[in-house]
Amino acid sequence: MKILFCTNAFENITNGPAKFANLILEINELYPPYQVRVLTEDITDGKLAGLKYVYKVKLHIPVLLKPLGQILRMFMYYRRIREIAREYNFDLLIYNNAFTGLYASRVAHRPTVGMINDEKNLTATRANFALDRWWLKKFLFRQLEKWSTRSHRLIIVNSDYLYRKVVDAYQVPPDKVRRLYKSIDLSQATFQPDRTFGSPVKVLYVKADYRNGQLAVLIKALSLLPDYQFELTIIGPEEQFKDHVLSLFEGIGNVQPDYLGPQPQRVVYEYLRNYDIFCVPSATEALGVANIEALAHGISVISTRVGGIPEVLDGGNNGWLVASGNASELAAAFTDCIQNPAVRATKSRNGKVYIQRFSKDQMLGNFVDIVKELCC
């Protein structure tokens, strides 16, 4: 079976969907009856020249039409898909972003599959109407995403939590939605559960969307623990947000900021190997691949009881879970983590066993099983 996988994120590996887009190419070697090619806008010409199974789509969107960029993408991708079909006669078309594939789902002669990787669009409802461009954009995308769930042959989501949200909010038949956990290559992680906390306690935060990741709540929580000194390293937010990020530390004497901005995965892994605590107290999170990476390295994980995060932390057996937005409860979790090395070690070792369900091999095997449903 031949598959063409379309993704807007590929070369810049900063999130779960981009990591998945790279890992899926391993199917060509692991499952010979299946062939996978990737179509993406996120690839430089230099990188493209060295890749055997990757195609590029060039997007030409005039400045005045940038606000409609996500909608125009669906037509530009499909035009490139029709060109590719002349040399790679694929059987199945899969989109990493379900509504980018909306047009294809209506006109393509081959079955299409759409993936929904987060709940951003689902959060924009009439009940929380706001007269600003962000709400309006998400609400529009919500309608397109909902339409796409009706049009694609199958919808793939990345957690049980998101499965329930999509089925309920978009009124999709449950048997049309499949859960496929995103994963990491566990062989690239070095499991080190025994961390000797010193002073300062080294805390790592990794998330580009630092507002949704509630960085301000994390800083507030650490400030409530004056008996401890902290070094907080921040990876993810773009350079344009640096001044605002650093302003969050004003008047706080026991937390030393270390702003790094966007960094490649190898740098993130280096910090995961050498820091004490990993904490991204998100307001929403469909799954949270970064928490899986943290567990794979043995670092203590403190997070929030929202979305798919409890699925990764096994309800708290693999780390600490607190209410979203509650700085006091988050501070209490830090205290418990710092003061109880035996508990830290137990949770870390629980995590190592538990995350096998998020392994690369498990994910690819599950993906092939889902694809089989469409060809048999």
C-alpha positions as a Markdown table, in Angstrom:
| # | Residue | x | y | z |
|---|---|---|---|---|
| 1 | Met | 0.0 | 0.0 | 0.0 |
| 2 | Lys | 1.3 | 3.4 | -0.9 |
| 3 | Ile | 0.7 | 6.4 | 1.4 |
| 4 | Leu | 1.3 | 10.1 | 0.9 |
| 5 | Phe | 1.6 | 11.9 | 4.2 |
| 6 | Cys | 1.1 | 15.7 | 4.1 |
| 7 | Thr | 2.5 | 17.8 | 7.0 |
| 8 | Asn | 3.2 | 21.5 | 7.5 |
| 9 | Ala | 5.9 | 20.6 | 10.1 |
| 10 | Phe | 8.9 | 18.5 | 9.3 |
| 11 | Glu | 12.4 | 19.9 | 9.3 |
| 12 | Asn | 12.0 | 22.1 | 12.3 |
| 13 | Ile | 11.3 | 19.4 | 14.9 |
| 14 | Thr | 9.7 | 21.4 | 17.7 |
| 15 | Asn | 6.5 | 19.5 | 18.5 |
| 16 | Gly | 4.9 | 16.1 | 18.4 |
| 17 | Pro | 3.4 | 16.3 | 14.9 |
| 18 | Ala | 6.8 | 17.2 | 13.4 |
| 19 | Lys | 8.5 | 14.3 | 15.3 |
| 20 | Phe | 5.8 | 11.9 | 14.0 |
| 21 | Ala | 6.3 | 13.1 | 10.4 |
| 22 | Asn | 10.0 | 12.1 | 10.6 |
| 23 | Leu | 9.4 | 8.8 | 12.4 |
| 24 | Ile | 6.7 | 7.6 | 10.0 |
| 25 | Leu | 9.3 | 7.3 | 7.2 |
| 26 | Glu | 10.8 | 4.3 | 9.0 |
| 27 | Ile | 7.7 | 2.3 | 7.9 |
| 28 | Asn | 9.5 | 1.9 | 4.6 |
| 29 | Glu | 12.1 | -0.3 | 6.2 |
| 30 | Leu | 10.1 | -1.9 | 9.0 |
| 31 | Tyr | 7.0 | -2.8 | 7.0 |
| 32 | Pro | 8.0 | -3.4 | 3.3 |
| 33 | Pro | 4.4 | -3.9 | 2.1 |
| 34 | Tyr | 3.8 | -0.3 | 2.9 |
| 35 | Gln | 5.4 | 2.7 | 1.3 |
| 36 | Val | 5.3 | 6.2 | 2.7 |
| 37 | Arg | 6.2 | 9.5 | 1.1 |
| 38 | Val | 6.1 | 12.9 | 2.9 |
| 39 | Leu | 4.9 | 16.1 | 1.4 |
| 40 | Thr | 5.8 | 19.2 | 3.3 |
| 41 | Glu | 6.3 | 23.0 | 3.1 |
| 42 | Asp | 8.8 | 22.8 | 6.0 |
| 43 | Ile | 12.0 | 21.6 | 4.2 |
| 44 | Thr | 14.9 | 23.6 | 2.9 |
| 45 | Asp | 16.2 | 22.8 | -0.6 |
| 46 | Gly | 19.6 | 21.7 | 0.8 |
| 47 | Lys | 18.0 | 19.2 | 3.2 |
| 48 | Leu | 15.5 | 18.0 | 0.6 |
| 49 | Ala | 18.3 | 17.0 | -1.8 |
| 50 | Gly | 19.5 | 14.3 | 0.7 |
| 51 | Leu | 16.1 | 12.8 | 1.4 |
| 52 | Lys | 14.8 | 10.0 | -0.7 |
| 53 | Tyr | 11.1 | 9.9 | 0.3 |
| 54 | Val | 10.2 | 13.6 | 0.8 |
| 55 | Tyr | 8.5 | 16.1 | -1.6 |
| 56 | Lys | 8.3 | 19.8 | -1.2 |
| 57 | Val | 5.3 | 22.1 | -1.7 |
| 58 | Lys | 6.2 | 25.7 | -2.3 |
| 59 | Leu | 3.6 | 28.1 | -0.9 |
| 60 | His | 3.2 | 31.5 | -2.6 |
| 61 | Ile | 0.8 | 33.5 | -0.4 |
| 62 | Pro | 0.6 | 37.3 | -1.1 |
| 63 | Val | 1.0 | 39.5 | 2.0 |
| 64 | Leu | -2.6 | 40.7 | 1.9 |
| 65 | Leu | -3.8 | 37.1 | 1.9 |
| 66 | Lys | -1.7 | 36.0 | 4.8 |
| 67 | Pro | -4.7 | 35.9 | 7.2 |
| 68 | Leu | -6.2 | 33.2 | 4.8 |
| 69 | Gly | -3.0 | 31.3 | 4.6 |
| 70 | Gln | -4.3 | 28.2 | 6.4 |
| 71 | Ile | -7.2 | 28.0 | 4.0 |
| 72 | Leu | -5.2 | 28.7 | 0.9 |
| 73 | Arg | -2.8 | 25.9 | 1.9 |
| 74 | Met | -5.4 | 23.2 | 1.2 |
| 75 | Phe | -5.6 | 24.1 | -2.4 |
| 76 | Met | -1.8 | 24.6 | -2.9 |
| 77 | Tyr | -1.1 | 21.2 | -1.3 |
| 78 | Tyr | -3.7 | 19.5 | -3.5 |
| 79 | Arg | -2.2 | 21.0 | -6.6 |
| 80 | Arg | 1.2 | 19.6 | -5.7 |
| 81 | Ile | -0.4 | 16.2 | -4.7 |
| 82 | Arg | -1.9 | 15.9 | -8.3 |
| 83 | Glu | 1.7 | 16.4 | -9.7 |
| 84 | Ile | 3.1 | 13.8 | -7.4 |
| 85 | Ala | 0.4 | 11.3 | -8.3 |
| 86 | Arg | 1.9 | 11.1 | -11.8 |
| 87 | Glu | 5.1 | 9.4 | -10.5 |
| 88 | Tyr | 3.9 | 8.0 | -7.1 |
| 89 | Asn | 0.5 | 6.4 | -7.6 |
| 90 | Phe | -0.5 | 6.4 | -3.9 |
| 91 | Asp | -3.5 | 4.6 | -2.5 |
| 92 | Leu | -4.1 | 6.7 | 0.6 |
| 93 | Leu | -3.7 | 10.4 | 1.5 |
| 94 | Ile | -3.1 | 11.3 | 5.1 |
| 95 | Tyr | -3.0 | 14.9 | 6.4 |
| 96 | Asn | -1.2 | 15.8 | 9.7 |
| 97 | Asn | -3.7 | 18.6 | 9.9 |
| 98 | Ala | -7.3 | 17.5 | 9.2 |
| 99 | Phe | -8.7 | 20.7 | 7.8 |
| 100 | Thr | -5.7 | 21.3 | 5.5 |
| 101 | Gly | -7.0 | 18.1 | 3.8 |
| 102 | Leu | -10.6 | 19.3 | 3.7 |
| 103 | Tyr | -10.5 | 20.1 | 0.0 |
| 104 | Ala | -8.8 | 16.9 | -0.9 |
| 105 | Ser | -11.4 | 14.9 | 1.1 |
| 106 | Arg | -14.1 | 16.3 | -1.1 |
| 107 | Val | -12.5 | 15.9 | -4.5 |
| 108 | Ala | -9.8 | 13.2 | -4.3 |
| 109 | His | -10.4 | 9.9 | -5.9 |
| 110 | Arg | -8.5 | 8.2 | -3.1 |
| 111 | Pro | -9.5 | 7.8 | 0.5 |
| 112 | Thr | -8.2 | 10.5 | 2.8 |
| 113 | Val | -7.4 | 10.5 | 6.6 |
| 114 | Gly | -7.2 | 13.6 | 8.8 |
| 115 | Met | -5.3 | 13.9 | 12.0 |
| 116 | Ile | -6.2 | 16.2 | 14.9 |
| 117 | Asn | -3.3 | 16.8 | 17.2 |
| 118 | Asp | -4.5 | 19.3 | 19.7 |
| 119 | Glu | -7.7 | 21.0 | 21.0 |
| 120 | Lys | -6.9 | 24.6 | 20.1 |
| 121 | Asn | -9.8 | 24.9 | 17.7 |
| 122 | Leu | -12.1 | 23.0 | 19.9 |
| 123 | Thr | -11.7 | 25.7 | 22.7 |
| 124 | Ala | -13.4 | 28.4 | 20.6 |
| 125 | Thr | -17.1 | 28.1 | 21.2 |
| 126 | Arg | -20.0 | 30.5 | 21.3 |
| 127 | Ala | -20.1 | 30.2 | 25.1 |
| 128 | Asn | -16.6 | 31.9 | 25.3 |
| 129 | Phe | -17.1 | 34.4 | 22.5 |
| 130 | Ala | -14.6 | 37.2 | 22.4 |
| 131 | Leu | -14.4 | 40.0 | 19.9 |
| 132 | Asp | -10.7 | 39.5 | 19.0 |
| 133 | Arg | -8.9 | 38.1 | 16.0 |
| 134 | Trp | -7.6 | 35.1 | 17.9 |
| 135 | Trp | -11.0 | 33.8 | 18.9 |
| 136 | Leu | -12.4 | 34.5 | 15.5 |
| 137 | Lys | -9.6 | 32.6 | 13.8 |
| 138 | Lys | -10.0 | 29.6 | 16.1 |
| 139 | Phe | -13.7 | 29.6 | 15.7 |
| 140 | Leu | -13.4 | 29.7 | 11.9 |
| 141 | Phe | -10.8 | 26.8 | 12.1 |
| 142 | Arg | -13.2 | 24.9 | 14.4 |
| 143 | Gln | -15.9 | 25.0 | 11.7 |
| 144 | Leu | -13.4 | 23.8 | 9.0 |
| 145 | Glu | -12.1 | 21.1 | 11.4 |
| 146 | Lys | -15.6 | 19.9 | 12.1 |
| 147 | Trp | -16.4 | 19.8 | 8.4 |
| 148 | Ser | -13.2 | 17.8 | 7.8 |
| 149 | Thr | -14.2 | 15.2 | 10.4 |
| 150 | Arg | -17.4 | 14.6 | 8.4 |
| 151 | Ser | -15.5 | 14.4 | 5.1 |
| 152 | His | -12.4 | 12.3 | 5.8 |
| 153 | Arg | -12.7 | 8.5 | 5.7 |
| 154 | Leu | -11.1 | 8.3 | 9.1 |
| 155 | Ile | -9.9 | 10.7 | 11.9 |
| 156 | Ile | -6.8 | 10.0 | 14.0 |
| 157 | Val | -6.3 | 11.7 | 17.4 |
| 158 | Asn | -3.4 | 11.4 | 19.8 |
| 159 | Ser | -5.0 | 10.7 | 23.2 |
| 160 | Asp | -8.1 | 9.2 | 24.7 |
| 161 | Tyr | -8.9 | 12.6 | 26.0 |
| 162 | Leu | -8.8 | 14.1 | 22.5 |
| 163 | Tyr | -10.8 | 11.2 | 21.2 |
| 164 | Arg | -13.7 | 12.0 | 23.6 |
| 165 | Lys | -13.5 | 15.7 | 22.8 |
| 166 | Val | -13.6 | 15.2 | 19.0 |
| 167 | Val | -16.5 | 12.7 | 19.2 |
| 168 | Asp | -18.5 | 14.9 | 21.5 |
| 169 | Ala | -17.9 | 18.3 | 20.1 |
| 170 | Tyr | -18.0 | 17.4 | 16.4 |
| 171 | Gln | -20.6 | 14.7 | 16.8 |
| 172 | Val | -18.4 | 12.2 | 14.9 |
| 173 | Pro | -19.4 | 8.5 | 15.0 |
| 174 | Pro | -17.0 | 6.9 | 17.5 |
| 175 | Asp | -16.0 | 4.1 | 15.1 |
| 176 | Lys | -14.7 | 6.8 | 12.7 |
| 177 | Val | -12.1 | 8.0 | 15.2 |
| 178 | Arg | -8.9 | 6.2 | 16.1 |
| 179 | Arg | -6.5 | 7.0 | 18.9 |
| 180 | Leu | -2.8 | 6.9 | 18.0 |
| 181 | Tyr | -0.4 | 7.9 | 20.7 |
| 182 | Lys | 2.5 | 10.1 | 19.4 |
| 183 | Ser | 5.8 | 8.7 | 20.5 |
| 184 | Ile | 9.5 | 9.2 | 20.7 |
| 185 | Asp | 12.6 | 7.1 | 19.8 |
| 186 | Leu | 13.3 | 5.8 | 23.3 |
| 187 | Ser | 16.8 | 4.6 | 22.2 |
| 188 | Gln | 17.9 | 8.2 | 22.0 |
| 189 | Ala | 17.1 | 8.9 | 25.6 |
| 190 | Thr | 19.4 | 8.2 | 28.5 |
| 191 | Phe | 17.5 | 7.1 | 31.6 |
| 192 | Gln | 19.0 | 8.7 | 34.7 |
| 193 | Pro | 16.6 | 8.5 | 37.7 |
| 194 | Asp | 19.0 | 9.3 | 40.5 |
| 195 | Arg | 19.4 | 13.1 | 40.6 |
| 196 | Thr | 21.1 | 14.8 | 43.5 |
| 197 | Phe | 19.4 | 18.2 | 43.9 |
| 198 | Gly | 21.7 | 21.0 | 44.8 |
| 199 | Ser | 21.3 | 24.7 | 45.2 |
| 200 | Pro | 20.0 | 26.2 | 43.0 |
| 201 | Val | 17.4 | 23.5 | 42.1 |
| 202 | Lys | 17.5 | 23.3 | 38.3 |
| 203 | Val | 14.1 | 23.5 | 36.7 |
| 204 | Leu | 13.5 | 23.0 | 32.9 |
| 205 | Tyr | 10.6 | 24.5 | 31.0 |
| 206 | Val | 10.1 | 23.6 | 27.3 |
| 207 | Lys | 7.2 | 25.0 | 25.4 |
| 208 | Ala | 6.9 | 27.6 | 22.6 |
| 209 | Asp | 3.4 | 28.7 | 23.6 |
| 210 | Tyr | 4.4 | 30.0 | 27.1 |
| 211 | Arg | 1.0 | 31.5 | 27.7 |
| 212 | Asn | -0.8 | 28.1 | 27.3 |
| 213 | Gly | 2.1 | 26.5 | 29.1 |
| 214 | Gln | 1.4 | 28.9 | 32.0 |
| 215 | Leu | 5.0 | 30.0 | 32.5 |
| 216 | Ala | 3.8 | 32.9 | 34.7 |
| 217 | Val | 2.1 | 30.4 | 37.1 |
| 218 | Leu | 5.3 | 28.3 | 37.3 |
| 219 | Ile | 7.4 | 31.4 | 38.2 |
| 220 | Lys | 4.8 | 32.5 | 40.8 |
| 221 | Ala | 4.9 | 29.0 | 42.3 |
| 222 | Leu | 8.6 | 29.0 | 42.6 |
| 223 | Ser | 8.5 | 32.5 | 44.2 |
| 224 | Leu | 6.3 | 31.0 | 47.0 |
| 225 | Leu | 9.3 | 28.8 | 48.1 |
| 226 | Pro | 11.7 | 31.4 | 49.5 |
| 227 | Asp | 13.7 | 28.7 | 51.3 |
| 228 | Tyr | 14.9 | 27.4 | 48.0 |
| 229 | Gln | 16.9 | 28.9 | 45.2 |
| 230 | Phe | 16.0 | 28.0 | 41.6 |
| 231 | Glu | 17.5 | 28.2 | 38.2 |
| 232 | Leu | 14.7 | 28.1 | 35.6 |
| 233 | Thr | 15.8 | 27.4 | 32.0 |
| 234 | Ile | 13.2 | 28.3 | 29.4 |
| 235 | Ile | 13.3 | 26.7 | 25.9 |
| 236 | Gly | 10.8 | 27.3 | 23.2 |
| 237 | Pro | 9.5 | 30.9 | 23.1 |
| 238 | Glu | 10.6 | 32.9 | 20.1 |
| 239 | Glu | 13.1 | 35.7 | 20.4 |
| 240 | Gln | 10.4 | 38.3 | 20.0 |
| 241 | Phe | 8.9 | 37.2 | 23.3 |
| 242 | Lys | 12.2 | 37.3 | 25.3 |
| 243 | Asp | 11.6 | 40.7 | 26.9 |
| 244 | His | 8.1 | 39.8 | 28.0 |
| 245 | Val | 9.3 | 36.4 | 29.3 |
| 246 | Leu | 12.1 | 38.0 | 31.4 |
| 247 | Ser | 9.7 | 40.6 | 32.7 |
| 248 | Leu | 7.8 | 37.9 | 34.5 |
| 249 | Phe | 10.8 | 37.5 | 36.9 |
| 250 | Glu | 10.8 | 41.1 | 38.1 |
| 251 | Gly | 10.8 | 41.4 | 41.9 |
| 252 | Ile | 11.5 | 37.6 | 42.3 |
| 253 | Gly | 14.7 | 37.0 | 44.1 |
| 254 | Asn | 14.9 | 33.3 | 44.5 |
| 255 | Val | 14.4 | 32.4 | 40.8 |
| 256 | Gln | 17.3 | 32.9 | 38.3 |
| 257 | Pro | 16.0 | 33.0 | 34.7 |
| 258 | Asp | 17.9 | 31.3 | 31.8 |
| 259 | Tyr | 16.2 | 32.1 | 28.5 |
| 260 | Leu | 17.4 | 30.0 | 25.6 |
| 261 | Gly | 14.5 | 30.5 | 23.1 |
| 262 | Pro | 14.0 | 27.8 | 20.4 |
| 263 | Gln | 16.5 | 25.0 | 20.5 |
| 264 | Pro | 17.0 | 21.7 | 18.6 |
| 265 | Gln | 16.1 | 18.4 | 20.2 |
| 266 | Arg | 19.7 | 17.5 | 21.1 |
| 267 | Val | 19.9 | 20.6 | 23.3 |
| 268 | Val | 16.6 | 19.8 | 25.0 |
| 269 | Tyr | 17.8 | 16.2 | 25.7 |
| 270 | Glu | 21.1 | 17.5 | 27.1 |
| 271 | Tyr | 19.1 | 19.6 | 29.7 |
| 272 | Leu | 16.8 | 16.7 | 30.4 |
| 273 | Arg | 19.9 | 14.6 | 31.3 |
| 274 | Asn | 21.4 | 17.2 | 33.6 |
| 275 | Tyr | 18.5 | 19.1 | 35.3 |
| 276 | Asp | 16.5 | 18.2 | 38.4 |
| 277 | Ile | 12.8 | 18.9 | 37.6 |
| 278 | Phe | 10.9 | 19.2 | 34.3 |
| 279 | Cys | 7.7 | 21.3 | 34.6 |
| 280 | Val | 5.3 | 22.7 | 32.0 |
| 281 | Pro | 2.0 | 23.4 | 33.9 |
| 282 | Ser | -0.1 | 23.7 | 30.8 |
| 283 | Ala | -3.6 | 25.1 | 30.7 |
| 284 | Thr | -4.5 | 22.7 | 27.9 |
| 285 | Glu | -2.6 | 19.8 | 26.3 |
| 286 | Ala | -3.9 | 17.0 | 24.1 |
| 287 | Leu | -1.1 | 14.7 | 25.1 |
| 288 | Gly | 2.3 | 16.3 | 25.9 |
| 289 | Val | 5.2 | 14.6 | 24.1 |
| 290 | Ala | 7.7 | 16.7 | 26.1 |
| 291 | Asn | 6.5 | 14.9 | 29.2 |
| 292 | Ile | 7.2 | 11.5 | 27.6 |
| 293 | Glu | 10.7 | 12.7 | 26.7 |
| 294 | Ala | 11.2 | 13.8 | 30.3 |
| 295 | Leu | 10.1 | 10.4 | 31.7 |
| 296 | Ala | 12.4 | 8.7 | 29.2 |
| 297 | His | 15.4 | 10.5 | 30.7 |
| 298 | Gly | 14.4 | 9.9 | 34.3 |
| 299 | Ile | 14.0 | 13.5 | 35.4 |
| 300 | Ser | 11.2 | 14.3 | 37.9 |
| 301 | Val | 8.1 | 15.6 | 36.1 |
| 302 | Ile | 5.5 | 18.0 | 37.6 |
| 303 | Ser | 2.6 | 19.0 | 35.5 |
| 304 | Thr | -1.1 | 19.7 | 35.4 |
| 305 | Arg | -4.2 | 17.5 | 35.6 |
| 306 | Val | -5.5 | 18.6 | 32.2 |
| 307 | Gly | -6.1 | 17.0 | 28.8 |
| 308 | Gly | -4.0 | 14.0 | 28.0 |
| 309 | Ile | -1.3 | 14.7 | 30.5 |
| 310 | Pro | -2.7 | 12.3 | 33.1 |
| 311 | Glu | -2.5 | 9.6 | 30.4 |
| 312 | Val | 1.3 | 10.2 | 30.2 |
| 313 | Leu | 1.8 | 10.5 | 33.9 |
| 314 | Asp | -0.5 | 7.5 | 34.7 |
| 315 | Gly | -2.7 | 9.6 | 36.9 |
| 316 | Gly | 0.3 | 10.7 | 39.0 |
| 317 | Asn | 2.2 | 7.4 | 39.4 |
| 318 | Asn | 4.9 | 8.7 | 37.1 |
| 319 | Gly | 5.1 | 12.3 | 38.4 |
| 320 | Trp | 3.2 | 15.0 | 40.2 |
| 321 | Leu | -0.2 | 16.3 | 38.9 |
| 322 | Val | -1.8 | 19.6 | 40.1 |
| 323 | Ala | -4.8 | 21.7 | 39.2 |
| 324 | Ser | -4.2 | 24.1 | 36.3 |
| 325 | Gly | -3.5 | 27.7 | 37.2 |
| 326 | Asn | -3.0 | 26.9 | 40.9 |
| 327 | Ala | 0.4 | 28.3 | 42.0 |
| 328 | Ser | 0.0 | 27.2 | 45.6 |
| 329 | Glu | -0.7 | 23.6 | 44.7 |
| 330 | Leu | 2.2 | 23.7 | 42.2 |
| 331 | Ala | 4.5 | 25.0 | 44.9 |
| 332 | Ala | 3.4 | 22.2 | 47.2 |
| 333 | Ala | 4.3 | 19.6 | 44.5 |
| 334 | Phe | 7.7 | 21.2 | 44.1 |
| 335 | Thr | 8.3 | 20.9 | 47.9 |
| 336 | Asp | 7.2 | 17.3 | 48.0 |
| 337 | Cys | 9.5 | 16.5 | 45.0 |
| 338 | Ile | 12.5 | 18.3 | 46.5 |
| 339 | Gln | 12.1 | 16.8 | 50.0 |
| 340 | Asn | 11.4 | 13.2 | 49.0 |
| 341 | Pro | 14.2 | 11.5 | 46.9 |
| 342 | Ala | 12.7 | 8.1 | 47.4 |
| 343 | Val | 9.4 | 9.2 | 46.0 |
| 344 | Arg | 11.2 | 10.8 | 43.1 |
| 345 | Ala | 13.0 | 7.6 | 42.3 |
| 346 | Thr | 9.9 | 5.5 | 42.5 |
| 347 | Lys | 7.9 | 7.8 | 40.1 |
| 348 | Ser | 10.9 | 7.9 | 37.7 |
| 349 | Arg | 11.1 | 4.1 | 37.6 |
| 350 | Asn | 7.4 | 3.8 | 37.2 |
| 351 | Gly | 7.6 | 6.2 | 34.2 |
| 352 | Lys | 10.3 | 4.2 | 32.5 |
| 353 | Val | 8.1 | 1.1 | 32.4 |
| 354 | Tyr | 4.9 | 2.9 | 31.6 |
| 355 | Ile | 6.2 | 4.9 | 28.6 |
| 356 | Gln | 6.9 | 1.7 | 26.6 |
| 357 | Arg | 3.4 | 2.3 | 25.2 |
| 358 | Phe | 4.7 | 5.5 | 23.7 |
| 359 | Ser | 7.7 | 3.9 | 22.0 |
| 360 | Lys | 8.3 | 4.4 | 18.3 |
| 361 | Asp | 7.9 | 0.8 | 17.4 |
| 362 | Gln | 4.6 | 0.6 | 19.2 |
| 363 | Met | 3.3 | 3.7 | 17.5 |
| 364 | Leu | 4.4 | 2.6 | 14.0 |
| 365 | Gly | 2.8 | -0.8 | 14.5 |
| 366 | Asn | -0.4 | 0.8 | 15.6 |
| 367 | Phe | -0.3 | 3.1 | 12.6 |
| 368 | Val | 0.0 | 0.2 | 10.2 |
| 369 | Asp | -3.0 | -1.5 | 11.9 |
| 370 | Ile | -5.1 | 1.6 | 11.4 |
| 371 | Val | -4.1 | 1.8 | 7.7 |
| 372 | Lys | -5.0 | -1.8 | 7.2 |
| 373 | Glu | -8.6 | -1.0 | 8.0 |
| 374 | Leu | -8.7 | 1.2 | 4.9 |
| 375 | Cys | -7.2 | -1.3 | 2.5 |
| 376 | Cys | -8.7 | -4.6 | 3.6 |
